[in-house]
Amino acid sequence: MGLFTSRLFWIALLVVAFAATLPLYVSGYILGLLTVAFYFGVFAMSWDLLFGFAGEVNFGPTFLIGTGAYTAGIINNLYGVSPYICIFIGAMAAVVAGFILALPALRVRGPYFGLTTLVAVLMLQNFIVVFAELTGGEIGLTIPDVITINAGANYWLALGFMTVSGAVLYGLSQSPIGLVLQASGQDPVQAGALGFNIVKHKLFAFVVSAFFSGLSGALLVFYFGTASVGTVVDVAVGVNVIVAAVLGGRRTVIGAALGAVFLIVAGEFLRPTGELATFIVSAVALIVVLFFPGGFLGAAMSREART
């Protein structure tokens, strides 16, 4: 049963409609927390398109996120260009960087693709530190402009962006391109024997993932008003993106956004416990991976299919 013809789709629609009303009666603190969670939701959905369907493990999602974020931030910092133009340029920079990285990376087999993407993150981190006059280095880059300082407007922008991104990415995953990606992820040799250009389809998926990752990264730094390694490039951020996608459900796309919201919200509300917060969230993630490999949404869809 397809997601858009199931009860889960209508539940998701009601959840989005309910979420859109939150700025009317919740605090700015909650709105800010959810705004960040929604952007991370797009990170996770973009990652799931490549891993869940094409079977390629990208250990460096923050290479794409950071490229988009820093490109947008640097242009705004140097030239005072409109944030909207900077965001678009940041997304395009992530696409170009993703294309350049994917061309050689997708031609290697086994774990080498993941290692290549991980090395790309480390190189980006080193670039930021070495060219500190341009990037702000370890201190971070201050961005002169923000889209808006209104908490409600920022929240609606993030919610709308996540909703549209989820619809596009899910629609793509269910298209003929998505079916080819699934076939290549399960058995690339057989898919190639059927006449499908596996590299071309995976390259397309990587570029799409790069676009949404870079766009979300650029939007996030214009929400924060700063770009730093710890928020958009660090390996730990990439690990959170991957865990969120796995928690929500591999090959569901939309479930990845659910996992991201859970991770961000749970981590924030457990913050008073100190270091124990990371342990609790990690333990939950491990339990889900071991006993519910389909993740939150995957388990729900399986249960609905059985009934």
N, C-alpha and C positions, 0 to 999 in steps of 0.2 A: 504494500500500500504506500503510495507517494505521500510525502509530508503535506503537500498542499491540498490533498483530498482527505486528510485524516482529521480526527478530532484535535490532534496536537497542533495543527495549523491554526485552527480557530482559537485554541487556548493561547497560542503565541500571539495571535492578533489581539485578543482581549488583554493580554499582559502588556503589550506595547501601548494600547489605548489607555490602560490604567497608569502606566509609567508616565505617559504624557501629561497626566494631571498632577503629578507629584509637586512641581514647583508652586502649585497653588496653596499647599498646606504643610510642606516639610521645610526644615531649616536649610540654610545655605551650606552647612557642613555636609549634610547628607547629599545634597545636589552635587557638591564638588567631588565627593567620593564616587558617586555613580558616574559622573562625567568622565573621570579617569578610567573607570571600569569599562565604559562603553568604547573608549578608544582602544583599550587593551582587547576588547572583544573583537574588534576589526583585525588587530594583529593576529589573534588566534585563528579567526576564520580564514585569513589569508594563508596562514601556515598550513591549515588543514587541507586546503585545496591541493597543495603539492604533495603532502605526506599521505593524507587519507585516500586520495584517488590515484595519484601517480606512483605512490610507494617510495618517494624520495625523501629521506630524512634530512631536513635542513637544520643543522645545528646552529646556524647563524642568522636567525630572523632579524636580529638587531642590526645587521649590516645594511639591510634594506631600510629598516626603520630609521636608523641613525643617519643614513645618507640623505633621506628626504628631510629629516628634521634639521640637520645642520646646514644643508644647502639653503633651505628656506630662511633659517635664522641668520646666516651669514649675509645673505643678500639684503635682508631687511636692516641688519646692523650697519652694513657698509654704505648702502645707497638709499635707505629710507623708502624703498619701494612698497607699494600697497601690500598688506598681508595676504590678500587673495591671490595676487600675482605671485608672491613668494611661495605660497602653498602649492600652486600649480607647478612652478618651476621645481620645487622640491620633489613633487611626485614624479615629474619627468626625469629628474636626476636619478631617482631610485630605479626607474624603468631602465635607463641607459646602463647604470651600474649593474643591475640585475641581469641584463642581457649579456654584458661583457663577462660577468662571472659565470653565467649558466652555459655559455657556448663551450668552454672546455670542461666544466664540471660535470655536465650531463653525459659526457662521452666516457666517463670512467664508471667502473662497476663497484658493487659492494659498498663498503663504508667510506670509500674515498670521496664520494660526493659530499657526505656530511663533514668530513675532515676539511675539505676545500672551503666550504662555507664557514666553518669555525675559524679557519686561518684568516679569512676575509674580515671577520669581526676583529680579530687581534690586530690586523693591519690598520683597520680604521681607528681603533683605539690609539695605536701608536702615532698615527697621522695627527690625531687631535692633540696629543701631548706635544709632539715635535713642533707643530705649527700653532703654538699657543697664542701668538699675536693675532692670528686670524680666527681661531676657534674658541679662544678663552681657556684652552688647556684643561687642567684638572679642576680649576675653579668653576668653569662653566661660562657659557656665552649669554650675556644679557641681551634681550631682544627689546628694542625700543617700543614697538607697537604690539597691541593685542587686538583680537577681533572685537571683544566686548568685555566689560568688567561686570556685566549683569549675570548673576549666577543662574537665573532661570533661562536666559537666552543661551548661555553656554551649554546648559544641560539639554535644552531642546535641540541645539545644533548637533551635539554628540549623539543623542538618541536617534535623530533623523538620519544622521550619517551612518550609524551602525545598522539601522533598519534597511536603508537602501543598499548598503554594501552586502548585507546578508542576503537580500533578495537577488541581487546580481550574481553573487558567488554561488548561491544555491542553484539558481537557474542554470548557470554555466555547468555546474557539476552534474545536472540532470540532462544536459544537452548531448548530442552525439559526440562532442569533444570530450565531455566528462565520461562517457561510456568507453571511449578509446583510452582515456587515462586510466580508468579502472582495469581494463584489459591489460594494459602495459604494466600496471603495478602488480597484477597477479601473475602474469606469465609474459614477459616482454618478448621472448623468443617466438612463442606462438602468435602473439599479436603482430609481430613483424612479419611472420610468415603469411599472415592474412593480407599483407599489403599496406599496413598502416605505418606511417612515418613516426616512429616512437619519439625520436629526438625532437622533431618539430612540435609535436603535441606537448611534450614536457617543457620545451622552451617557452611555448605559449603560456602554459600554466604558471611557469616561474615569472614571466613578465607581468601577468595579471596579478599574481601575488605581490610582486614588487610595487606595482602601481598603488594598490590599496594599502600596503604597508607604509610606503613613503608618504602617501597622502594623509594617512592617519597620524604618522609621526610628525609631520609638519603642522597639522592641526593641534596636536598635543602641545608642542612647544609654544605655539601662539596662545594656548590656554594658560600654560605655566608662566610665560613671559621669560623663559630661560631655557637653554639647551645644555645638558651636561651628560657626561659619560654614564653616570649612575642612573639616569632616568630613561635614556633611549638607546644606549649602545652596550652597556655592560653585559657580560655573559649571563649573569644572574637574571637579568631582565628577560633574555631569550629563553632561559630555563622556565621561567614563569609562564611565558607564552606557550611553550610546548606542553607544560603540565596542564594549563587551562584547556587546550585543545583536546588532550587525552581525557581529562576529567569530563568534559562536556560530551564527548563521543566522537571517535574517529569516523570519518566519512559521513558526518551529518552536517558539517559546516556551521549550521545555526547553533548546534550544541556547544561548539567552541566558544561562542559568545556567552552562553550560560556558564560555562566553566570559568571564564575570565571574570565575570561579575561575582561569582562565588568566591574565587581566590582573593580578589581585591577587598570585598566587603568582609569576608571572614578574617583576613589578615589585619584589617583595621580595627575590627571590634575585639580581636584578641590581643591587640597591642599592649593593654595594661598588664598582660602576663609576661611581658618581656621576651626573652629568647624562647620561652615555651611556646609562643605563638607560632613560630616557624616549625617547631616540632609537631604541633597539633595539626597544622595545615598539611605538612608533609606526610604525616601518618594517614590522614584521610585520603590524600592522593594515592598513597601506596595501596591502601585497602581497596579503593575503587579500581585501580589498575589490575590488582590480583584477582578480585572476585567479580568485578563488573567491567570486563575489558571493553565493552561497548560504550562505557561512560554513562552519564546521566540520561541523555536523550536517547542514546542507543538502546539502553535497557528499557526505557519507556516505550519506544517504537516496537521493540521485540514483544513486549507484553501486550501491546495493542494488536499486533498482528496475530498473536495466538488467540486473542479473544474475539 
